[in-house]
Amino acid sequence: MTTRPRRKGVPAWSGHPYPLGAAHDGKGTNFALFSEVAEHVELVLVDDDGEHRRVPMAEVDGFVWHCYLPGIGPGQRYGYRVHGPWQPSLGHRCNPRKLLLDPYAQAVDGQVDNHASLFERADGPSRSDSAGHTMLGVVTDPAFDWGDDQPLRRPYADSVIYEAHVRGLTRAHPDVPPELRGTYAGLAHPAVVEHLTSLGVTALELMPVHQFVQDGVLRDRGLSNYWGYNTIGFFAPHNAYAAHGTRGGQVTEFKAMVKALHAAGLEVILDVVYNHTAEGNEKGPTLSFRGIDNASYYRLVDGDWGHYYDTTGTGNSLLMRHPYVLQLIMDSLRYWVTEMHVDGFRFDLAATLARQFHEVDRLSAFFDLIQQDPVISRVKLIAEPWDVGEGGYQVGNFPPLWSEWNGKYRDAVRDFWRGDEHTLGEFASRLTGSPDLYQHSRRRPRASVNFVTAHDGFTLRDLVSYNDKHNEANGEDNRDGESTNRSWNCGAEGETDDPAVLDLRARQQRNFLATLLLSQGIPMLGHGDELGRTQRGNNNAYCQDNEVSWLDWQLTQEQRDLVEFTRHVIALRAAHPVLRRRRYFRGETAPHAGRPLPDLVWLLPDAREMHEEDWQRSDAHSVGVFLNGDAIAEPGPCGEPVVDDSFLLLLNGYWEPVKFRLPDVTYGERWTTLIDTAEPRGADEAEHQAGILMTVEPRSLVLLSRPSRPAA
């Protein structure tokens, strides 16, 4: 590496303080960097041969250092050196020997290598130069032919979310060309898109695609940060997922992926990590924010400014009350919507974003900014409503504009199908959209993103196959991940050839999928759960970039049956508004049909309506639910009442068969079986008369329907 001042003949003009980052206009590039603490800033241009050219940034307005370089265009790599105070006790950690990544870089070239020069010494600033061991920003070309691409704006009630990992979904797909596997281009391949569209999901929720860093500790163990919750670049698509180069090619490739998914009717939701950065605490590397303006970007311990206040468990938390931090997040969100055409966001550890001081505040500046923003307020916003700080569990407490990952749904549904006692009441609330959590703030069922499994924890198949985690490959002596799965009474643990055990496991998978897709709210599937994907008992595969995490597309007959079952239930949900209501059940009848039945009725197995004392029984494991399609009470496109078929859902969480009596003719004279999870393929349609006894097998559910009734 050689370093010399800017060449003569390449003049630097003053430029503009906005937009922040590197903005190419066709003739040159404007560079702008915020730092309140800086005394002097140098822009460093890195040529293809590794030569570094320093450009002093003489202009500063409102703490934004800026310059304009004619002739500098797309593909140019760059970084910054910030001169300022090294006073950790006051929160300042400037060191011009650190070549720093632009927080607003729209593309990133390279990765960090865990070299000692990236870290500071305990007794003072390091004198080692980090150039050559860190990442560089890349000037990008904003031009892209979007054609007629438009936001899909699919209603929440019609959405089925599929949580996916760009690399894991496609890395082992036999129909994707080898050079595209594990990339944005691979995700857009017709073979992958066809699987998703035929399944019936409507949105891909992509695990982190913002540029992230490979942890040195994991690399030393021969592992990697596979999940990607270690962001360093909030505007840049992660370069390792690009098949077509990292000098801006990743931006074009990401846009092409979104365009292809939109053309297939699939929305794109990004899992975003704005709560912390990859720099960690004071022992972590100096890559960007820390060296630019540590005290402005990070929450520091009051009175002990040399240490970081951490509510994320990662070493640091962004300072959510600082205007430039809020601007960074809002600029990033708007960029991904307006320039990259994404349809929404899932916010990792979102409770941290609501902490202006110490408490989680629903009236925080972050929520105010989201609410009034004309771009971000119109896309899907999903919170992971907790963090690891005090008071961080906030399920049900986010503002009305937001939907939330409903952790209480996951727990209640698991408990019911496990056969735990005293579970029926809460299970009923979760099945009907969790009105106890959301209705008090006048929110609707779409506030609840329902899930049984996600990236964090067991896959669906492993959930019903393992009583204990098996995370030995993570190198932490099996201490990481969820502590226990509790017994599923499925016989042998792990892999087995016992037909009875395999049958019960398959049935439980169908139970979970059917319950999820027949619940009110927004269902979210974990990628590969429809395929019976296994991680061999690893419930924390965050560092496993290998066959443990990748989807195996070589399917057995049992797995193909599970895919078909999932397609069938998703199609039922899509076809029937009563299974995906926009409003909560309110006990209303259907006067237009001339029938006195309310919109929802809970039934005992003997067909009597349930009363308060029935809900309190510890041994209540079986229940029937009547969903009145004649009383949806939701206007159609032109204001007309919506009428649908009615459904009877019979759920048996008990370990023995239960006989259910179908209700009398008031509810319907003839019922047709649509789903029976005791059957590998979900059951053939069969008709049943009102009042007959029907056996529901152990740990299974049955869904029946009858046609809508004409208006009276």
Secondary structure in CASP SS format (residue, H / E / C, confidence):
PFRMAT SS
TARGET T0000
AUTHOR 0000-0000-0000
METHOD secondary structure of the structure
MODEL  1
M C 1.00
T C 1.00
T E 1.00
R E 1.00
P E 1.00
R C 1.00
R C 1.00
K C 1.00
G C 1.00
V C 1.00
P C 1.00
A C 1.00
W E 1.00
S C 1.00
G C 1.00
H C 1.00
P C 1.00
Y C 1.00
P C 1.00
L C 1.00
G E 1.00
A E 1.00
A E 1.00
H E 1.00
D C 1.00
G C 1.00
K C 1.00
G E 1.00
T E 1.00
N E 1.00
F E 1.00
A E 1.00
L E 1.00
F E 1.00
S C 1.00
E C 1.00
V C 1.00
A C 1.00
E C 1.00
H E 1.00
V E 1.00
E E 1.00
L E 1.00
V E 1.00
L E 1.00
V E 1.00
D C 1.00
D C 1.00
D C 1.00
G C 1.00
E C 1.00
H E 1.00
R E 1.00
R E 1.00
V E 1.00
P E 1.00
M C 1.00
A C 1.00
E E 1.00
V E 1.00
D E 1.00
G C 1.00
F C 1.00
V E 1.00
W E 1.00
H E 1.00
C E 1.00
Y E 1.00
L E 1.00
P E 1.00
G C 1.00
I C 1.00
G C 1.00
P C 1.00
G C 1.00
Q C 1.00
R E 1.00
Y E 1.00
G E 1.00
Y E 1.00
R E 1.00
V E 1.00
H E 1.00
G C 1.00
P C 1.00
W E 1.00
Q E 1.00
P H 1.00
S H 1.00
L H 1.00
G C 1.00
H E 1.00
R E 1.00
C C 1.00
N C 1.00
P C 1.00
R C 1.00
K C 1.00
L C 1.00
L E 1.00
L C 1.00
D C 1.00
P C 1.00
Y C 1.00
A C 1.00
Q C 1.00
A C 1.00
V E 1.00
D E 1.00
G C 1.00
Q C 1.00
V C 1.00
D C 1.00
N C 1.00
H C 1.00
A H 1.00
S H 1.00
L H 1.00
F C 1.00
E C 1.00
R E 1.00
A C 1.00
D C 1.00
G E 1.00
P C 1.00
S C 1.00
R C 1.00
S C 1.00
D C 1.00
S C 1.00
A C 1.00
G C 1.00
H C 1.00
T C 1.00
M C 1.00
L E 1.00
G E 1.00
V E 1.00
V C 1.00
T C 1.00
D C 1.00
P C 1.00
A C 1.00
F C 1.00
D C 1.00
W C 1.00
G C 1.00
D C 1.00
D C 1.00
Q C 1.00
P C 1.00
L C 1.00
R C 1.00
R C 1.00
P C 1.00
Y H 1.00
A H 1.00
D H 1.00
S C 1.00
V C 1.00
I E 1.00
Y E 1.00
E E 1.00
A E 1.00
H C 1.00
V H 1.00
R H 1.00
G H 1.00
L H 1.00
T H 1.00
R C 1.00
A C 1.00
H C 1.00
P C 1.00
D C 1.00
V C 1.00
P C 1.00
P H 1.00
E H 1.00
L H 1.00
R C 1.00
G C 1.00
T C 1.00
Y H 1.00
A H 1.00
G H 1.00
L H 1.00
A C 1.00
H C 1.00
P H 1.00
A H 1.00
V H 1.00
V H 1.00
E H 1.00
H H 1.00
L H 1.00
T H 1.00
S H 1.00
L H 1.00
G C 1.00
V C 1.00
T C 1.00
A E 1.00
L E 1.00
E E 1.00
L E 1.00
M C 1.00
P C 1.00
V C 1.00
H E 1.00
Q E 1.00
F E 1.00
V C 1.00
Q C 1.00
D C 1.00
G H 1.00
V H 1.00
L H 1.00
R H 1.00
D H 1.00
R C 1.00
G C 1.00
L C 1.00
S C 1.00
N C 1.00
Y C 1.00
W C 1.00
G C 1.00
Y C 1.00
N C 1.00
T E 1.00
I E 1.00
G E 1.00
F E 1.00
F E 1.00
A E 1.00
P E 1.00
H C 1.00
N H 1.00
A H 1.00
Y H 1.00
A C 1.00
A C 1.00
H C 1.00
G C 1.00
T C 1.00
R C 1.00
G C 1.00
G H 1.00
Q H 1.00
V H 1.00
T H 1.00
E H 1.00
F H 1.00
K H 1.00
A H 1.00
M H 1.00
V H 1.00
K H 1.00
A H 1.00
L H 1.00
H H 1.00
A H 1.00
A C 1.00
G C 1.00
L C 1.00
E E 1.00
V E 1.00
I E 1.00
L E 1.00
D E 1.00
V E 1.00
V C 1.00
Y C 1.00
N C 1.00
H C 1.00
T C 1.00
A C 1.00
E C 1.00
G C 1.00
N C 1.00
E C 1.00
K C 1.00
G C 1.00
P C 1.00
T C 1.00
L C 1.00
S C 1.00
F H 1.00
R H 1.00
G H 1.00
I H 1.00
D H 1.00
N H 1.00
A H 1.00
S H 1.00
Y H 1.00
Y E 1.00
R C 1.00
L E 1.00
V E 1.00
D C 1.00
G C 1.00
D E 1.00
W E 1.00
G E 1.00
H E 1.00
Y E 1.00
Y C 1.00
D C 1.00
T C 1.00
T C 1.00
G C 1.00
T C 1.00
G C 1.00
N C 1.00
S C 1.00
L E 1.00
L C 1.00
M C 1.00
R C 1.00
H C 1.00
P H 1.00
Y H 1.00
V H 1.00
L H 1.00
Q H 1.00
L H 1.00
I H 1.00
M H 1.00
D H 1.00
S H 1.00
L H 1.00
R H 1.00
Y H 1.00
W H 1.00
V H 1.00
T H 1.00
E C 1.00
M C 1.00
H C 1.00
V C 1.00
D C 1.00
G E 1.00
F E 1.00
R E 1.00
F E 1.00
D C 1.00
L C 1.00
A H 1.00
A H 1.00
T H 1.00
L H 1.00
A C 1.00
R C 1.00
Q C 1.00
F C 1.00
H C 1.00
E C 1.00
V C 1.00
D C 1.00
R C 1.00
L C 1.00
S C 1.00
A H 1.00
F H 1.00
F H 1.00
D H 1.00
L H 1.00
I H 1.00
Q H 1.00
Q H 1.00
D C 1.00
P C 1.00
V C 1.00
I H 1.00
S H 1.00
R H 1.00
V C 1.00
K E 1.00
L E 1.00
I E 1.00
A E 1.00
E C 1.00
P C 1.00
W C 1.00
D C 1.00
V C 1.00
G C 1.00
E C 1.00
G C 1.00
G C 1.00
Y C 1.00
Q C 1.00
V C 1.00
G C 1.00
N C 1.00
F C 1.00
P C 1.00
P C 1.00
L C 1.00
W C 1.00
S E 1.00
E E 1.00
W E 1.00
N C 1.00
G H 1.00
K H 1.00
Y H 1.00
R H 1.00
D H 1.00
A H 1.00
V H 1.00
R H 1.00
D H 1.00
F H 1.00
W H 1.00
R H 1.00
G C 1.00
D C 1.00
E C 1.00
H C 1.00
T C 1.00
L H 1.00
G H 1.00
E H 1.00
F H 1.00
A H 1.00
S H 1.00
R H 1.00
L H 1.00
T C 1.00
G C 1.00
S C 1.00
P H 1.00
D H 1.00
L H 1.00
Y H 1.00
Q H 1.00
H H 1.00
S H 1.00
R C 1.00
R C 1.00
R C 1.00
P H 1.00
R H 1.00
A H 1.00
S E 1.00
V E 1.00
N E 1.00
F C 1.00
V C 1.00
T C 1.00
A C 1.00
H C 1.00
D C 1.00
G C 1.00
F C 1.00
T C 1.00
L H 1.00
R H 1.00
D H 1.00
L H 1.00
V C 1.00
S C 1.00
Y C 1.00
N C 1.00
D C 1.00
K C 1.00
H C 1.00
N C 1.00
E H 1.00
A H 1.00
N H 1.00
G C 1.00
E C 1.00
D C 1.00
N C 1.00
R C 1.00
D C 1.00
G C 1.00
E C 1.00
S C 1.00
T C 1.00
N C 1.00
R C 1.00
S C 1.00
W C 1.00
N C 1.00
C C 1.00
G C 1.00
A C 1.00
E C 1.00
G C 1.00
E C 1.00
T C 1.00
D C 1.00
D C 1.00
P H 1.00
A H 1.00
V H 1.00
L H 1.00
D H 1.00
L H 1.00
R H 1.00
A H 1.00
R H 1.00
Q H 1.00
Q H 1.00
R H 1.00
N H 1.00
F H 1.00
L H 1.00
A H 1.00
T H 1.00
L H 1.00
L H 1.00
L H 1.00
S C 1.00
Q C 1.00
G C 1.00
I E 1.00
P E 1.00
M E 1.00
L E 1.00
G E 1.00
H C 1.00
G C 1.00
D H 1.00
E H 1.00
L H 1.00
G C 1.00
R C 1.00
T C 1.00
Q C 1.00
R C 1.00
G C 1.00
N C 1.00
N C 1.00
N C 1.00
A C 1.00
Y C 1.00
C C 1.00
Q C 1.00
D C 1.00
N C 1.00
E C 1.00
V C 1.00
S C 1.00
W C 1.00
L C 1.00
D C 1.00
W C 1.00
Q C 1.00
L C 1.00
T C 1.00
Q H 1.00
E H 1.00
Q H 1.00
R H 1.00
D H 1.00
L H 1.00
V H 1.00
E H 1.00
F H 1.00
T H 1.00
R H 1.00
H H 1.00
V H 1.00
I H 1.00
A H 1.00
L H 1.00
R H 1.00
A H 1.00
A H 1.00
H C 1.00
P H 1.00
V H 1.00
L H 1.00
R C 1.00
R C 1.00
R C 1.00
R C 1.00
Y C 1.00
F C 1.00
R C 1.00
G C 1.00
E C 1.00
T E 1.00
A E 1.00
P H 1.00
H H 1.00
A H 1.00
G C 1.00
R E 1.00
P E 1.00
L E 1.00
P E 1.00
D C 1.00
L E 1.00
V E 1.00
W E 1.00
L E 1.00
L C 1.00
P C 1.00
D C 1.00
A C 1.00
R C 1.00
E E 1.00
M C 1.00
H C 1.00
E H 1.00
E H 1.00
D H 1.00
W H 1.00
Q C 1.00
R C 1.00
S C 1.00
D C 1.00
A C 1.00
H C 1.00
S E 1.00
V E 1.00
G E 1.00
V E 1.00
F E 1.00
L E 1.00
N C 1.00
G H 1.00
D H 1.00
A H 1.00
I C 1.00
A C 1.00
E C 1.00
P E 1.00
G C 1.00
P C 1.00
C C 1.00
G C 1.00
E C 1.00
P E 1.00
V C 1.00
V C 1.00
D C 1.00
D C 1.00
S E 1.00
F E 1.00
L E 1.00
L E 1.00
L E 1.00
L E 1.00
N E 1.00
G C 1.00
Y C 1.00
W C 1.00
E C 1.00
P C 1.00
V E 1.00
K E 1.00
F E 1.00
R E 1.00
L C 1.00
P C 1.00
D C 1.00
V C 1.00
T C 1.00
Y C 1.00
G C 1.00
E C 1.00
R E 1.00
W E 1.00
T E 1.00
T E 1.00
L E 1.00
I E 1.00
D E 1.00
T C 1.00
A C 1.00
E C 1.00
P C 1.00
R C 1.00
G C 1.00
A C 1.00
D C 1.00
E C 1.00
A C 1.00
E E 1.00
H E 1.00
Q E 1.00
A C 1.00
G C 1.00
I C 1.00
L E 1.00
M E 1.00
T E 1.00
V E 1.00
E C 1.00
P C 1.00
R C 1.00
S E 1.00
L E 1.00
V E 1.00
L E 1.00
L E 1.00
S E 1.00
R E 1.00
P C 1.00
S C 1.00
R C 1.00
P C 1.00
A C 1.00
A C 1.00
END
